[in-house]
Amino acid sequence: MYKKIIPVLALCGLWSCGNNETTTTEPPAQTATPPAVATTPSAPAALIPFKVKATHPHDTTLFVEGFLVHEGKVYESTGAPDNIPFTRSLIGILNLKTGKLDEKIEIDRNIYFGEGIVLLNNKIYQLTYQNQKGFIYDATTFKRTGEFSYANKEGWGFTTDGQKLIMSDGSATLTFLNPDNQQVTGTLTVKENGNPVNNLNELEYIKGFIYANIWMTNYIVKIDPATGNIVGKLNMNDLSNDARTKYRNAQEMNGIAYDAAADKIYVTGKMWPTIYEVEFEH
């Protein structure tokens, strides 16, 4: 079933979801040399405790696919499922006081499904779901300045380590791209206890580690980019339950944004009524 419209009926086990629920095949093998991967299995990742520091409103028409903070501003990109006609594929800046999106960019929902975004060197890079195409915008004017193609059959999440673009495609593989020409520079298989973990979704880079939502679960995993091993995970089931209590049509969790200057972390989900500012050791 189409990945963007399945409601979450219950919290499923992280690893069984990873192995059985994905609708995406592994991307074609790349010619670039991948980062080193550990040759021995890692230990199961420990849960990372967290607490909610604050909450902010979030427009429940926003089907969040990308989430980030740049210069103190929260950026969001959204998708538009066919069966939810009021949704749109947008990029904009969120007002944390009202939850409303200051719309800057829209792509045709009849052609493209907006996915993850990343901002680097005053450029916004945007993925699309199944078109194998991304778009580039000037981060000041929001005018489209280019586009690029990728071999991955799907585009999901996007982040950066400050040098490379890092994308997920719903599999257990992260793909690293050169921001200058969007060519693949390497891939990384994400594992826990030696087992690949599929359904990597929205991404964020925080202090040397990659954090990823696992689609159709309420887990966020912490990934060591040197090995691909999951070294910690957050179970945010309570936040999902809270969001659904406030708005019954809230969809799955998706969205991690890090404000490096203020050292704040925000999380949310598709059509959630709330953005949660959370604190954990990172």
Phi, psi and omega in degrees: 000149184307125191298335189271355187233007179281122177288150176276111181273332179198156176290118180262159180299137186303315188277326176293323174300316183298324186272336190242337190266343188295143176256009188244136173274162178298141179293156179303151179299141180259157180274342181289153179284122182284160172300156181298140178242139182301141181268351178241146182298145175273163176286155175305139184285139179279152175290139178261118178290149179214165173221153179273122181269327182197163175232152180223149180290155179217131181297123184283001172272355185267113180268082194295132177235332177225146188207124180201165174241134176221123180051044176080358181255139180268120178257143178223141169244149185228160174247175185221087178299145182301325186271004175237085192295339181278353180281154181221155176267099189236161163229133180197184180249128184277140170266111184291345178277327183250340184081002183272151182261125171279098189290129180244327186220140172222136174248154186296114181295342178281347180244316187237151171245111183295139180234217187294155175229158174214148180240123181210134177053044178061028174233141172257126177252134182234134174266157168240160191294296188234013180270353184054038182220141173237163181237152179238135181230151170289127186285349177266314183264341183066018176277141178290129182245352181180179175211164181211161179245156176219152184282337178305136184292335179223153171247133181237272185259162183214138172205185179212149172264011182095348179235318181242156169272141182234121182238150171250158180224018180091354177262198175267007186251131170261142181244131181259132183238144171286122183295337183286322182230001178060025176275149182290130176251350179170169176226161182217124176271126182268129185223154165230130181053035177086355184255131177300142179247110183277180175066032173295128187239235184299140189238154170211144178254121183228112173048052173089000179234151176261127176254139183222133166291142172258115186306138178069016170227173176255025178263142164244131182250148179255121189246131173279113184291346178282333185236337187086356182285140171280122186250000177184161178208150179246129176261108185251036179302322181297323179291319177298316179297320179296317180297319181288331175294322181283327182214109190295338181267009176303139182261204186287157176296137177189115177139115175227128179225134183243123173265097186294324182294319181263355183054051178241145179237130179244142174226153178201194180208176182291119180062026175285148178276355189222142165255130182255127171270115186243156180232129174206162180293125183211000000 
